[in-house]
């Protein structure tokens, strides 16, 4: 990724925070902020060919589909609840009960499987071979690697979705441009990302689990997502809070700082209360984008 700003290519960045990888390596990584545009990103991250090892842990639940342990159990309970909400929202905002959907970075395929059950024609792209295997064995889904994105026909999908994926993508602008290209003129794109200006980020600082270095390459604000969309012919038309994320992230954050686990519930409530007054304080935000 280099040390120029991934958003504006600015050459100057100032230190923002140093965080530890609590999930896999135990290493520390610096988060920096671009002096020109204010974008925050993880510095000196492994490149696309080397970062795979930072996902190889049973703790990384979106790839392993392992529901053992208290936090993993909560994650899967929340996911079951949210799958129907996601599917309903997709159909409501797209205006379609059937169509073609591309899920980019689809992990083990739970969301795509739920859309297929509703009659959608589903295409899933996922770089992790173990996650693709789980998707095949558990859901009968034949996912493809990210390279397949460049071979998809233009204007071929009614819906493109990225559920907590954009923060992982090394080629930020190139990938966003290509995803916009495969979206039909009247299609919709869904982008869910952690929000770097969240109330729980303010509470937990370096222990905020949604920094998730080095896997999270970028730490988006609302302005960052809107600027990225604008650059690639897209427009943010709606922003929604994701209230369950505040509790999940707070639980992990308390674990990382060896704090008092029940306090995570209180901090999740504090975050959601702040988000109720201002979506820019939400732990995670779901953005609805359309072509301009």
VENVENNOR-V212082 format. One record per pair of residues at least 4 apart in sequence whose ideal C-beta (glycine too) atoms are under 6 Angstrom apart, sorted by sequence separation. I is the first residue (numbers start at 1). J is the second residue. D is the distance in whole Angstrom. If there is no record, write none. Layout:
BEGIN
I&J&D ; I&J&D
END
This chain:
BEGIN
5&9&6 ; 21&25&5 ; 46&50&4 ; 68&72&6 ; 78&82&6 ; 82&86&6 ; 90&94&6 ; 109&113&5 ; 134&138&5 ; 135&139&5 ; 144&148&4 ; 162&166&5 ; 171&175&5 ; 183&187&4 ; 204&208&4 ; 212&216&4 ; 220&224&4 ; 245&249&6 ; 259&263&6 ; 4&9&5 ; 5&10&4 ; 34&39&5 ; 46&51&4 ; 55&60&5 ; 67&72&5 ; 115&120&4 ; 126&131&5 ; 220&225&5 ; 229&234&4 ; 254&259&4 ; 21&27&5 ; 58&64&5 ; 67&73&6 ; 91&97&6 ; 106&112&5 ; 116&122&5 ; 126&132&5 ; 135&141&4 ; 169&175&5 ; 183&189&6 ; 275&281&5 ; 4&11&6 ; 33&40&5 ; 115&122&6 ; 201&208&5 ; 229&236&5 ; 254&261&5 ; 274&281&4 ; 275&282&4 ; 20&28&5 ; 55&63&6 ; 58&66&5 ; 103&111&6 ; 135&143&5 ; 31&40&6 ; 67&76&5 ; 103&112&5 ; 254&263&6 ; 18&28&6 ; 112&122&5 ; 226&236&5 ; 254&264&4 ; 31&42&6 ; 32&43&5 ; 61&72&5 ; 132&143&5 ; 18&30&5 ; 112&124&5 ; 271&283&5 ; 29&42&5 ; 30&43&4 ; 251&264&4 ; 17&31&5 ; 61&75&5 ; 101&115&6 ; 250&264&4 ; 16&31&5 ; 109&124&6 ; 16&32&6 ; 194&210&4 ; 15&32&6 ; 16&33&4 ; 126&143&5 ; 250&267&4 ; 106&124&4 ; 127&145&6 ; 250&268&4 ; 13&32&4 ; 14&33&6 ; 101&120&5 ; 124&143&4 ; 125&144&5 ; 127&146&5 ; 160&179&5 ; 106&126&5 ; 13&34&5 ; 14&35&6 ; 98&119&5 ; 99&120&6 ; 100&121&5 ; 101&122&6 ; 102&123&5 ; 103&124&5 ; 104&125&5 ; 125&146&5 ; 247&268&4 ; 246&268&4 ; 12&35&4 ; 108&131&5 ; 125&148&6 ; 160&183&5 ; 196&219&4 ; 10&34&5 ; 16&40&6 ; 107&131&5 ; 125&149&6 ; 197&221&5 ; 157&182&5 ; 166&191&6 ; 196&221&5 ; 246&271&4 ; 10&36&4 ; 108&134&4 ; 109&135&3 ; 113&139&4 ; 156&182&6 ; 157&183&6 ; 158&184&6 ; 167&193&5 ; 246&272&5 ; 87&114&5 ; 108&135&5 ; 154&181&5 ; 166&193&5 ; 193&220&5 ; 8&36&6 ; 87&115&6 ; 164&192&5 ; 5&34&4 ; 8&37&4 ; 112&141&6 ; 149&178&6 ; 155&184&5 ; 158&187&5 ; 159&188&6 ; 160&189&5 ; 161&190&4 ; 162&191&5 ; 163&192&5 ; 243&272&5 ; 7&37&6 ; 24&54&5 ; 109&139&5 ; 152&182&5 ; 83&114&5 ; 7&39&4 ; 109&141&4 ; 24&57&5 ; 5&39&6 ; 23&57&6 ; 241&275&5 ; 249&283&5 ; 6&41&5 ; 23&59&5 ; 23&60&6 ; 246&283&4 ; 241&279&6 ; 245&283&4 ; 210&249&5 ; 245&284&4 ; 209&249&5 ; 239&279&5 ; 241&282&4 ; 242&284&4 ; 65&108&5 ; 209&252&4 ; 1&45&6 ; 209&253&5 ; 242&286&6 ; 62&107&4 ; 208&253&6 ; 200&246&6 ; 207&253&5 ; 239&285&5 ; 240&286&4 ; 239&287&6 ; 167&216&4 ; 200&249&6 ; 204&253&4 ; 207&256&5 ; 200&250&6 ; 207&257&4 ; 238&288&4 ; 167&218&5 ; 236&287&5 ; 237&288&5 ; 180&232&5 ; 180&233&6 ; 236&289&6 ; 237&290&5 ; 180&234&6 ; 102&157&5 ; 177&232&5 ; 234&289&5 ; 235&290&6 ; 176&232&5 ; 100&157&5 ; 235&292&5 ; 100&158&5 ; 101&159&4 ; 102&160&5 ; 103&161&5 ; 104&162&5 ; 222&280&5 ; 99&158&4 ; 233&292&6 ; 105&165&3 ; 229&289&5 ; 104&165&6 ; 96&158&6 ; 225&287&6 ; 94&158&6 ; 203&267&5 ; 63&128&5 ; 94&159&5 ; 200&267&6 ; 63&131&4 ; 65&134&5 ; 90&159&6 ; 200&271&4 ; 199&271&4 ; 199&274&4 ; 199&281&5 ; 197&280&6 ; 200&283&5 ; 198&283&5 ; 195&282&5 ; 195&284&6 ; 194&284&5 ; 195&285&5 ; 94&188&5 ; 192&286&5 ; 93&188&6 ; 191&287&5 ; 189&289&4 ; 188&290&6 ; 185&291&6 ; 48&170&5 ; 40&196&6 ; 54&214&6 ; 54&215&6 ; 6&172&5 ; 78&244&5 ; 1&170&6 ; 45&214&4 ; 42&213&5 ; 42&214&6 ; 45&217&6 ; 42&217&5 ; 41&218&5 ; 40&219&4 ; 71&251&6 ; 29&213&4 ; 29&214&5 ; 39&224&6 ; 19&206&5 ; 17&206&6 ; 19&211&5 ; 21&213&6 ; 19&213&5 ; 93&288&6 ; 22&256&5
END
